[in-house]
Amino acid sequence: MKKAQFPVVVRVGQTKATIYKTPSHGCDSFTVVWFEGAVRKRKVFATLAAAELHASSMVNSLSRGETEILRLSGEDRLAFVRAQSALAEFKLGLDSIAVEYRDAKRIAKGKSLVDVAQYYAQNKLRDLPNKTVAEVLEEMLKAKRDEGLSEIYIRDLRNRGKIFAKDFQSNLMSIQMDKIKEWLQAMPVANRTRNNFRLVIQTIFSFAKTQKYLPQDWKEFNSVPVWKTRTEQVEIFTPSEMIKLLSVANDNLIPFLTLGAFAGLRSAEIERLDWSKVNLDTGYITVDASIAKTNSRRLVPLLPNLKAWLKTCAKPEGKIVEYANLPNAVHRMIEATRLPDPKNPKLKLKPVVQWRHNALRHSYCSYRLAQIKNAAEVALEAGNSPQIIFKHYRELVTPKEAEYWFGILPITVNSEVNN
């Protein structure tokens, strides 16, 4: 058998492939080299027979392609040359690019690939900082504190945000919204709490957009749903129950009770309120944006019975709520409404008045709406929307009951105690 002379050239028409002997680590090796257009290709084989088979296959295939090209008309040949020129920067064969274009067009469902590419570039290829949830959370908390927002609000952001950051430690841009949805859904909590967590997470992403850590047109969080919740049951105190509470309450608890019942301030607002914001001369309470839940300043009128109550305990300045543990003080007040059991004087009956969540504020809104019949005005006083006031507090009490409620004075309670 005649020994092969290298390099070996395999040719069909104008197409050729060259086989080189390229020993490696003491073993035989054969490299086939050919051109596809302007692109040089190569492939290594362990045996000459395998290299020759591949070289023959390639030149035959390429030759058939050249034959087809030769059959192109002048106009088609010009289009072919233009296409090759337009795609030269990518250094790929026209056939490879055609396959890629076909697959992309299918994925885009026939839409313009330029539009699809522009959208992808705007959302995925931007030079955005690599920020984790934990990093964005800390920046946001500092910014909120610098804005003067309440510590209670910031504490809620921090506590819920840290739980989220612990389970999502990746870059903010890489978080998939369906994973957030699954995470929220899996929480063993009521839907209201689930929505509270969702709001905190949304706040984190919104802050990230303001800092340009996310594209300004990023709206993917909209796909995370808001869970349905039951309408909160509005519970109020009756005038007789309020009189009972005021009759047994410690003197230091009176401002908290009366500001909630006769001005409609939220419990958290009262806890943050300073006596300097209560002006008995002008007849208004100033609720600054820094302590308001809605982050907006409002003036609340001092109604005559509330002014009468506060005259007995008002101070020039200082915290209105002096208790380190307000819930304990409220609990002691409720316990004080328990009467001795007539069957066994050593025991006591259940409390005459049961404490109800947000009932002081709910009571004010209900009685005030019945008194003045103006949802917009009540909304301004309570720091709420007219729609909420009308929806939750309309026709819960009568005007006569409202008159009784806002007629509760210190002398009224003293008469109750004496009787």
ZINOR-V532592 format. One record per backbone hydrogen bond with DSSP energy under -0.5 kcal/mol. CO is the residue of the C=O (numbers start at 1). NH is the residue of the N-H. If there is no record, write none. Layout:
co->CO nh->NH
co->CO nh->NH
This chain:
co->4 nh->6
co->8 nh->10
co->8 nh->19
co->9 nh->11
co->10 nh->17
co->12 nh->15
co->15 nh->12
co->16 nh->35
co->17 nh->10
co->18 nh->20
co->18 nh->33
co->19 nh->7
co->19 nh->8
co->20 nh->22
co->20 nh->31
co->24 nh->27
co->27 nh->24
co->29 nh->22
co->30 nh->32
co->30 nh->45
co->31 nh->20
co->32 nh->43
co->33 nh->18
co->34 nh->41
co->35 nh->37
co->36 nh->39
co->38 nh->40
co->39 nh->36
co->41 nh->34
co->43 nh->32
co->45 nh->30
co->47 nh->51
co->48 nh->52
co->49 nh->53
co->50 nh->54
co->51 nh->55
co->52 nh->56
co->53 nh->57
co->54 nh->58
co->55 nh->59
co->56 nh->60
co->57 nh->61
co->58 nh->62
co->59 nh->63
co->60 nh->64
co->61 nh->65
co->62 nh->66
co->63 nh->67
co->64 nh->68
co->65 nh->69
co->66 nh->70
co->67 nh->71
co->69 nh->72
co->73 nh->77
co->74 nh->78
co->75 nh->79
co->76 nh->80
co->77 nh->81
co->78 nh->82
co->79 nh->83
co->80 nh->84
co->81 nh->85
co->82 nh->86
co->83 nh->87
co->85 nh->88
co->87 nh->90
co->87 nh->91
co->87 nh->92
co->88 nh->91
co->93 nh->97
co->94 nh->98
co->95 nh->99
co->96 nh->100
co->97 nh->101
co->98 nh->102
co->99 nh->103
co->100 nh->104
co->101 nh->105
co->102 nh->106
co->103 nh->107
co->104 nh->108
co->105 nh->110
co->106 nh->109
co->108 nh->111
co->112 nh->116
co->113 nh->117
co->114 nh->118
co->115 nh->119
co->116 nh->120
co->117 nh->121
co->118 nh->122
co->119 nh->123
co->120 nh->124
co->120 nh->125
co->121 nh->125
co->126 nh->128
co->129 nh->131
co->131 nh->172
co->132 nh->136
co->133 nh->137
co->134 nh->138
co->135 nh->139
co->136 nh->140
co->137 nh->141
co->138 nh->142
co->139 nh->143
co->140 nh->144
co->141 nh->145
co->142 nh->146
co->143 nh->147
co->144 nh->149
co->145 nh->148
co->150 nh->154
co->151 nh->155
co->152 nh->156
co->153 nh->157
co->154 nh->158
co->155 nh->159
co->156 nh->160
co->157 nh->161
co->158 nh->162
co->159 nh->163
co->160 nh->164
co->161 nh->165
co->162 nh->166
co->163 nh->167
co->164 nh->168
co->170 nh->133
co->171 nh->174
co->171 nh->175
co->172 nh->175
co->176 nh->179
co->176 nh->180
co->177 nh->181
co->178 nh->182
co->179 nh->183
co->180 nh->184
co->181 nh->185
co->182 nh->186
co->183 nh->187
co->184 nh->187
co->187 nh->189
co->190 nh->194
co->191 nh->195
co->192 nh->196
co->193 nh->197
co->194 nh->198
co->195 nh->199
co->196 nh->200
co->197 nh->201
co->198 nh->202
co->199 nh->203
co->200 nh->204
co->201 nh->205
co->202 nh->206
co->203 nh->207
co->204 nh->208
co->205 nh->209
co->206 nh->210
co->207 nh->211
co->208 nh->213
co->208 nh->214
co->209 nh->212
co->215 nh->218
co->217 nh->219
co->219 nh->222
co->220 nh->223
co->221 nh->224
co->223 nh->225
co->225 nh->227
co->233 nh->235
co->238 nh->242
co->239 nh->243
co->240 nh->244
co->241 nh->245
co->242 nh->246
co->243 nh->247
co->244 nh->248
co->245 nh->248
co->245 nh->249
co->250 nh->253
co->250 nh->254
co->251 nh->254
co->253 nh->257
co->254 nh->258
co->255 nh->259
co->256 nh->260
co->257 nh->261
co->258 nh->262
co->259 nh->263
co->259 nh->265
co->260 nh->264
co->266 nh->270
co->267 nh->271
co->268 nh->272
co->269 nh->273
co->270 nh->273
co->273 nh->320
co->274 nh->277
co->275 nh->278
co->277 nh->279
co->277 nh->286
co->278 nh->280
co->279 nh->283
co->279 nh->284
co->283 nh->302
co->284 nh->279
co->285 nh->287
co->285 nh->300
co->286 nh->288
co->287 nh->298
co->288 nh->291
co->288 nh->292
co->292 nh->295
co->298 nh->287
co->300 nh->285
co->301 nh->303
co->303 nh->307
co->304 nh->308
co->305 nh->309
co->306 nh->310
co->307 nh->311
co->308 nh->312
co->309 nh->312
co->310 nh->313
co->310 nh->314
co->318 nh->275
co->320 nh->322
co->325 nh->329
co->326 nh->330
co->327 nh->331
co->328 nh->332
co->329 nh->333
co->330 nh->334
co->331 nh->335
co->332 nh->336
co->334 nh->337
co->335 nh->338
co->337 nh->352
co->339 nh->349
co->340 nh->342
co->341 nh->344
co->344 nh->341
co->344 nh->347
co->347 nh->341
co->356 nh->359
co->358 nh->362
co->359 nh->237
co->359 nh->363
co->360 nh->364
co->361 nh->365
co->362 nh->366
co->363 nh->367
co->364 nh->368
co->365 nh->369
co->366 nh->370
co->367 nh->371
co->368 nh->372
co->369 nh->373
co->374 nh->378
co->375 nh->379
co->376 nh->380
co->377 nh->381
co->378 nh->382
co->379 nh->383
co->379 nh->384
co->385 nh->389
co->386 nh->390
co->387 nh->391
co->388 nh->392
co->389 nh->393
co->390 nh->394
co->393 nh->396
co->398 nh->402
co->399 nh->403
co->400 nh->404
co->401 nh->405
co->402 nh->406
co->404 nh->407
co->405 nh->408
co->407 nh->409
co->409 nh->412
co->409 nh->413
co->410 nh->414
co->411 nh->415
co->412 nh->416
co->413 nh->417
co->414 nh->418
co->415 nh->419
